[in-house]
């Protein structure tokens, strides 16, 4: 999460123990290289629409394999991107000029086997926090800071108790990172969604960077709740029982790309993203929703704080005292947090989860008595006593609808 001079995972969960303009659009390239997401450190990985939003994409063939049209390959070469070289490690080049130049090109070829259990286990959180000085000049409505609520471990199996939750893995200039995410419904494909909701800072660095790379989602990561010791020798099937799903399109808000940063509250009110995924391995034609058996609806009507009795935030905190291997949740009555009077007021709850939980879903019970996603973890203080997330309104709906519409025909 991101800190407001604090630390939290609201942007990129920093990884590696080893260490837009408006309407910015990006062509996401996913080749027939098999992509995978893992979690941590950098190292030798050669084995391994109309809305104001930024996006990236790729096209899929009927056999389930990703294929890139020749014209797109030619356009990539014009930008100095050779997919064969990329697959063999060129993605590790984070030269600032190239990274910024390529910000409009979300390049995410599937690199099969890249996200093995070791990389996933070691992925770090993208520390993003807020300190008191960041809050002192708030001009909007901010309620008193909530009392810390101790995060509780979700009982395994996670799939039985929080089937929509999972981890997002990606690479950044700082190393291998990790965030949390949620499987959400796709109005264009009822019951067959391939959409994942997370934080904007988990897919794009904001105003000082570009798109992150090797972006992949693992639903129900460590589903059986293995201990840190046991997970050291776990197989990929044990760590990722529902597979590794690579992003073939990612989209976030223009506000995040224009304002967002690794720390502080800039862009936090628009710190959300939607990812469209495809399986790393053959999946018998099943969608992500069919594979995990569930997907949450998204409520874009931004319920007023007074109308929400409790919010439940779920994620995989990776910064101490947590290690990123266990799924946790916090439940609290929300308050309001305003970092900028001109931006939408955010939800805030007491919660001790740390970086790594960024992007994790916030769920509330709707008027129909059923759970719905209303926010995601974005920022928190360095001291890890509370979390804040954006209220999902028209801009968020625009990002969501754009991704859904892109894959409405045929995919």
C-alpha positions as CSV (number, residue, x, y, z in Angstrom):
1,X,0.0,0.0,0.0
2,X,1.2,3.5,-0.3
3,X,1.9,5.7,2.6
4,X,1.0,9.3,2.9
5,X,4.5,9.8,3.7
6,X,3.7,6.8,5.2
7,X,4.1,3.5,4.0
8,X,1.6,1.4,2.4
9,X,1.0,-0.7,-0.4
10,X,-1.3,1.4,-2.4
11,X,0.9,1.6,-5.3
12,X,3.3,-1.0,-6.2
13,X,4.1,-3.3,-3.3
14,X,7.7,-3.2,-3.3
15,X,9.3,-6.6,-3.9
16,X,12.5,-8.3,-4.0
17,X,14.2,-9.4,-1.0
18,X,17.1,-10.0,-3.2
19,X,16.9,-7.7,-4.6
20,X,-0.6,10.5,-19.4
21,X,-1.7,12.4,-20.3
22,X,-5.5,12.0,-20.5
23,X,-6.8,9.0,-22.4
24,X,-3.4,7.4,-22.4
25,X,-3.8,4.1,-24.2
26,X,-1.5,1.1,-24.4
27,X,-1.3,-1.9,-26.5
28,X,-0.7,-4.9,-24.3
29,X,1.3,-7.6,-25.9
30,X,1.0,-11.1,-24.7
31,X,2.9,-13.6,-26.9
32,X,2.8,-17.3,-26.9
33,X,5.5,-17.3,-24.3
34,X,3.7,-18.6,-21.2
35,X,3.4,-15.9,-18.6
36,X,3.5,-16.5,-14.9
37,X,3.6,-14.4,-11.8
38,X,5.7,-15.0,-8.8
39,X,6.3,-12.9,-5.9
40,X,9.5,-11.4,-5.0
41,X,13.1,-10.5,-5.7
42,X,14.8,-9.9,-8.9
43,X,17.5,-12.2,-10.2
44,X,18.2,-14.3,-13.2
45,X,14.7,-15.0,-14.7
46,X,15.6,-16.2,-18.1
47,X,14.1,-19.6,-17.1
48,X,11.6,-18.9,-16.1
49,X,-12.6,3.6,-24.6
50,X,-13.6,6.2,-24.4
51,X,-13.1,6.8,-20.7
52,X,-10.3,9.0,-19.4
53,X,-8.1,6.1,-18.4
54,X,-4.8,4.4,-19.2
55,X,-4.8,1.0,-20.6
56,X,-2.9,-1.9,-22.2
57,X,-3.9,-5.0,-24.1
58,X,-3.4,-8.2,-26.2
59,X,-5.5,-10.5,-28.3
60,X,-6.3,-14.1,-27.8
61,X,-6.8,-16.9,-30.3
62,X,-9.5,-19.5,-30.1
63,X,-7.1,-22.1,-28.9
64,X,-6.5,-20.2,-25.7
65,X,-3.0,-19.1,-26.6
66,X,-2.0,-15.5,-26.9
67,X,-1.0,-14.3,-30.4
68,X,0.1,-10.9,-31.4
69,X,-0.8,-9.6,-34.8
70,X,2.1,-8.7,-37.1
71,X,1.1,-5.1,-37.3
72,X,1.3,-4.8,-33.5
73,X,4.7,-6.5,-33.5
74,X,5.8,-3.9,-36.1
75,X,4.5,-1.1,-34.0
76,X,6.4,-2.5,-31.0
77,X,9.6,-2.6,-32.9
78,X,9.2,1.0,-33.8
79,X,9.3,1.6,-30.0
80,X,12.5,-0.6,-29.7
81,X,10.6,-3.6,-28.3
82,X,11.6,-7.0,-29.7
83,X,9.4,-9.7,-28.1
84,X,12.0,-12.4,-28.4
85,X,14.5,-10.3,-26.6
86,X,11.9,-9.3,-24.1
87,X,11.1,-12.9,-23.3
88,X,14.8,-13.6,-22.8
89,X,15.3,-10.9,-20.2
90,X,15.1,-7.5,-22.0
91,X,12.2,-6.6,-19.7
92,X,14.8,-6.1,-17.0
93,X,16.0,-2.9,-18.7
94,X,14.4,-0.1,-16.6
95,X,16.3,2.7,-18.4
96,X,14.3,5.7,-17.4
97,X,13.9,7.1,-20.9
98,X,12.7,3.7,-22.3
99,X,10.4,3.1,-19.3
100,X,8.8,6.4,-19.6
101,X,8.7,6.3,-23.4
102,X,7.0,2.9,-23.2
103,X,4.4,4.0,-20.7
104,X,1.9,4.0,-23.4
105,X,2.8,0.4,-24.3
106,X,1.7,-2.1,-21.7
107,X,4.1,-5.0,-22.7
108,X,3.3,-8.2,-20.8
109,X,4.3,-11.3,-22.8
110,X,3.6,-14.5,-21.0
111,X,7.0,-15.9,-19.8
112,X,6.0,-19.4,-18.7
113,X,7.5,-20.5,-15.4
114,X,8.7,-17.1,-14.5
115,X,6.4,-17.0,-11.4
116,X,7.7,-20.1,-9.6
117,X,7.0,-20.7,-5.9
118,X,10.3,-19.1,-4.9
119,X,9.7,-15.8,-6.7
120,X,6.2,-15.7,-5.5
121,X,7.2,-16.3,-1.9
122,X,9.9,-13.7,-1.9
123,X,8.0,-10.9,-3.6
124,X,8.0,-7.7,-1.5
125,X,5.4,-5.2,-0.9
126,X,5.2,-1.7,-2.5
127,X,5.5,0.4,0.5
128,X,3.3,3.4,0.3
129,X,2.2,5.4,3.3
130,X,1.1,8.7,4.6
131,X,2.4,10.7,7.6
132,X,0.7,13.2,9.8
133,X,2.2,16.1,7.9
134,X,0.4,15.0,4.7
135,X,-3.0,15.2,6.5
136,X,-2.5,18.5,8.3
137,X,-3.7,20.7,5.4
138,X,-6.8,18.7,4.4
139,X,-9.5,21.0,3.3
140,X,-12.2,18.3,2.9
141,X,-14.1,16.3,5.5
142,X,-11.8,14.1,7.6
143,X,-13.1,12.2,10.6
144,X,-10.9,11.5,13.7
145,X,-8.3,8.8,13.1
146,X,-9.8,5.4,13.8
147,X,-8.5,3.1,16.5
148,X,-6.3,0.3,15.2
149,X,-8.2,-2.9,14.4
150,X,-6.0,-6.0,14.6
151,X,-6.1,-8.0,11.3
152,X,-7.3,-11.6,11.7
153,X,-6.0,-14.5,9.7
154,X,-8.6,-15.9,7.3
155,X,-9.1,-19.6,8.1
156,X,-7.9,-22.0,5.4
157,X,-8.9,-23.0,2.9
158,X,-9.0,-19.4,1.6
159,X,-11.0,-20.6,-1.4
160,X,-13.8,-21.7,0.9
161,X,-13.7,-18.5,3.0
162,X,-12.7,-15.8,0.6
163,X,-12.8,-17.3,-2.9
164,X,-12.4,-14.0,-4.8
165,X,-9.2,-13.0,-3.1
166,X,-5.7,-13.5,-4.5
167,X,-2.3,-12.0,-5.1
168,X,-0.9,-9.9,-8.0
169,X,2.7,-10.3,-8.8
170,X,4.8,-8.0,-10.9
171,X,8.3,-6.6,-11.6
172,X,9.3,-3.0,-11.0
173,X,12.6,-1.1,-11.2
174,X,13.0,-1.8,-7.5
175,X,12.5,-5.6,-7.9
176,X,9.8,-8.2,-7.7
177,X,6.6,-6.9,-6.0
178,X,3.3,-8.1,-4.8
179,X,-0.2,-6.7,-4.2
180,X,-3.6,-8.1,-3.4
181,X,-6.6,-8.3,-5.7
182,X,-10.2,-9.5,-6.2
183,X,-12.0,-11.4,-8.9
184,X,-15.0,-9.3,-10.0
185,X,-17.9,-9.9,-12.3
186,X,-17.9,-9.0,-15.9
187,X,-21.2,-7.6,-17.2
188,X,-20.3,-8.7,-20.7
189,X,-19.7,-12.3,-19.7
190,X,-22.1,-13.2,-16.8
191,X,-20.7,-16.2,-14.9
192,X,-17.5,-16.2,-17.0
193,X,-15.5,-13.2,-15.9
194,X,-11.8,-12.8,-16.4
195,X,-11.6,-9.5,-14.6
196,X,-9.5,-8.7,-11.5
197,X,-9.8,-5.5,-9.4
198,X,-6.7,-4.1,-7.7
199,X,-5.0,-0.7,-7.0
200,X,-3.7,1.6,-9.7
201,X,-0.3,1.6,-8.1
202,X,-0.1,-2.1,-8.5
203,X,-0.1,-1.8,-12.3
204,X,1.5,1.6,-13.0
205,X,4.1,3.7,-11.2
206,X,2.2,7.0,-11.6
207,X,3.6,10.3,-12.8
208,X,7.3,9.3,-12.5
209,X,7.2,6.0,-14.2
210,X,5.4,3.6,-16.5
211,X,3.6,0.2,-16.5
212,X,5.0,-2.6,-14.4
213,X,6.0,-5.8,-16.1
214,X,5.3,-9.5,-15.8
215,X,1.9,-8.8,-14.2
216,X,0.1,-11.9,-13.1
217,X,-2.7,-12.9,-10.7
218,X,-2.8,-16.0,-8.4
219,X,-6.2,-16.7,-6.9
220,X,-6.3,-18.2,-3.5
221,X,-2.5,-18.1,-3.1
222,X,-1.3,-20.6,-0.5
223,X,-4.9,-21.8,-0.2
224,X,-4.2,-24.4,2.5
225,X,-2.5,-21.8,4.7
226,X,0.9,-23.5,4.8
227,X,3.3,-22.2,7.4
228,X,6.3,-20.1,6.2
229,X,8.5,-23.1,6.8
230,X,6.4,-25.5,4.8
231,X,5.9,-23.1,1.9
232,X,9.7,-23.1,1.4
233,X,9.4,-26.5,-0.3
234,X,5.9,-26.2,-1.7
235,X,5.2,-27.0,-5.3
236,X,3.7,-24.6,-7.7
237,X,0.4,-26.5,-7.6
238,X,0.3,-26.1,-3.8
239,X,1.1,-22.4,-3.9
240,X,-1.2,-21.7,-6.9
241,X,-3.9,-24.4,-6.9
242,X,-6.1,-22.4,-9.3
243,X,-3.3,-21.5,-11.6
244,X,-1.4,-18.4,-12.6
245,X,-3.3,-15.9,-14.7
246,X,-1.3,-13.4,-16.8
247,X,-2.6,-9.9,-17.5
248,X,-3.4,-9.4,-21.2
249,X,-4.9,-6.0,-20.5
250,X,-4.6,-3.5,-17.7
251,X,-6.4,-0.2,-17.2
252,X,-6.2,2.5,-14.5
253,X,-7.4,6.1,-14.2
254,X,-5.7,9.0,-16.0
255,X,-5.7,10.7,-12.6
256,X,-3.5,8.0,-11.1
257,X,-1.1,8.2,-14.1
258,X,-0.9,11.9,-14.0
259,X,-0.8,12.4,-10.2
260,X,0.2,9.1,-8.5
261,X,3.4,8.5,-6.6
262,X,5.2,6.0,-4.5
263,X,4.4,7.8,-1.3
264,X,2.0,10.5,-0.1
265,X,-1.6,10.9,-1.0
266,X,-1.4,12.2,-4.5
267,X,-3.9,10.4,-6.8
268,X,-5.1,8.1,-4.0
269,X,-8.7,9.0,-4.6
270,X,-8.3,7.4,-8.1
271,X,-6.0,4.6,-7.1
272,X,-7.8,1.7,-8.7
273,X,-7.3,-0.6,-11.7
274,X,-9.0,-3.4,-13.6
275,X,-7.0,-6.3,-15.2
276,X,-8.2,-8.7,-17.8
277,X,-6.4,-12.1,-17.4
278,X,-5.7,-15.2,-19.4
279,X,-4.4,-18.6,-18.0
280,X,-0.6,-19.3,-18.2
281,X,-1.4,-22.9,-19.0
282,X,-4.3,-24.5,-20.9
283,X,-7.5,-24.3,-18.7
284,X,-10.0,-26.2,-20.8
285,X,-11.5,-22.9,-22.0
286,X,-12.7,-22.1,-18.5
287,X,-12.8,-18.5,-17.4
288,X,-11.3,-17.2,-14.1
289,X,-14.7,-17.0,-12.5
290,X,-15.6,-20.5,-13.5
291,X,-12.2,-21.8,-12.2
292,X,-12.6,-20.2,-8.8
293,X,-16.3,-20.5,-8.7
294,X,-17.1,-16.9,-7.6
295,X,-16.8,-13.2,-8.5
296,X,-18.0,-10.1,-6.7
297,X,-20.2,-7.4,-8.1
298,X,-18.9,-3.9,-7.9
299,X,-20.9,-1.0,-6.4
300,X,-20.1,2.3,-8.1
301,X,-22.7,4.3,-6.2
302,X,-20.2,5.2,-3.5
303,X,-22.4,4.5,-0.4
304,X,-22.2,7.4,2.1
305,X,-20.2,6.5,5.2
306,X,-23.3,6.8,7.4
307,X,-25.0,4.1,5.4
308,X,-22.3,1.5,5.9
309,X,-22.2,-0.3,9.2
310,X,-19.0,-2.2,8.4
311,X,-16.4,-2.7,5.7
312,X,-14.3,-5.8,5.4
313,X,-10.8,-5.3,3.9
314,X,-9.0,-8.5,2.8
315,X,-5.4,-8.9,1.6
316,X,-2.0,-10.5,2.0
317,X,0.1,-8.1,4.1
318,X,3.8,-8.6,3.4
319,X,5.6,-6.0,5.4
320,X,6.6,-6.8,9.0
321,X,5.2,-8.2,11.2
322,X,3.6,-10.1,8.3
323,X,5.4,-12.2,5.7
324,X,2.9,-12.2,2.8
325,X,2.1,-15.9,2.9
326,X,-1.2,-15.6,4.9
327,X,-4.5,-14.1,4.0
328,X,-5.9,-11.6,6.5
329,X,-8.9,-9.3,6.9
330,X,-10.0,-6.4,9.0
331,X,-13.6,-5.3,9.7
332,X,-14.5,-1.8,10.9
333,X,-17.1,0.9,10.6
334,X,-15.6,3.4,8.1
335,X,-14.9,7.0,8.5
336,X,-13.9,9.7,6.0
337,X,-10.5,10.8,4.8
338,X,-10.0,13.8,2.6
339,X,-6.4,14.5,1.3
340,X,-7.5,17.1,-1.3
341,X,-10.8,19.1,-1.2
342,X,-11.1,18.8,-5.0
343,X,-10.9,15.0,-5.0
344,X,-13.5,12.5,-3.8
345,X,-13.4,11.8,0.0
346,X,-11.9,8.3,0.7
347,X,-13.1,5.6,3.1
348,X,-10.9,4.9,6.1
349,X,-10.9,2.1,8.6
350,X,-8.8,0.9,11.5
351,X,-6.6,-2.0,10.4
352,X,-3.1,-3.3,11.2
353,X,-2.4,-4.8,7.8
354,X,0.8,-3.5,6.1
355,X,2.2,-3.2,2.6
356,X,1.3,-6.1,0.3
357,X,-2.3,-5.8,1.2
358,X,-2.6,-2.9,-1.3
359,X,-5.2,-3.5,-3.9
360,X,-7.1,-5.9,-1.7
361,X,-10.9,-5.6,-1.9
362,X,-13.1,-3.8,0.5
363,X,-16.6,-5.4,0.7
364,X,-19.8,-4.0,2.1
365,X,-23.3,-5.5,2.2
366,X,-25.6,-3.8,-0.3
367,X,-29.2,-2.8,-0.1
368,X,-30.0,-6.3,-1.5
369,X,-28.3,-7.9,1.5
370,X,-25.5,-9.3,-0.7
371,X,-21.8,-8.4,-0.6
372,X,-20.3,-6.1,-3.2
373,X,-16.9,-4.5,-3.7
374,X,-16.9,-0.8,-2.8
375,X,-13.2,0.0,-2.6
376,X,-9.6,-1.3,-2.5
377,X,-6.7,-0.7,-0.2
378,X,-4.7,2.3,-1.3
379,X,-2.8,4.1,1.5
380,X,-2.0,3.8,5.1
381,X,0.3,5.3,7.7
382,X,3.8,4.2,8.3
383,X,2.7,3.0,11.7
384,X,0.1,0.7,10.1
385,X,-2.8,1.6,12.3
386,X,-5.4,2.4,9.5
387,X,-6.1,1.9,5.8
388,X,-7.8,4.2,3.3
389,X,-9.4,3.3,0.0
390,X,-11.0,5.3,-2.9
391,X,-14.8,5.5,-3.2
392,X,-15.8,4.0,-6.5
393,X,-17.7,6.5,-8.6
394,X,-18.0,7.4,-12.3
395,X,-14.3,7.4,-13.1
396,X,-13.9,3.9,-11.6
397,X,-17.0,2.7,-13.5
398,X,-15.5,4.1,-16.7
399,X,-12.3,2.1,-16.3
400,X,-14.3,-1.0,-15.5
401,X,-16.7,-0.6,-18.4
402,X,-13.9,0.0,-20.8
403,X,-12.2,-3.2,-20.0
404,X,-15.5,-5.2,-20.1
405,X,-16.5,-3.7,-23.4
406,X,-13.1,-4.4,-24.9
407,X,-13.6,-8.1,-24.5
408,X,-17.4,-8.1,-25.0
409,X,-17.3,-9.7,-28.4
410,X,-16.0,-13.2,-28.7
411,X,-13.3,-13.5,-26.1
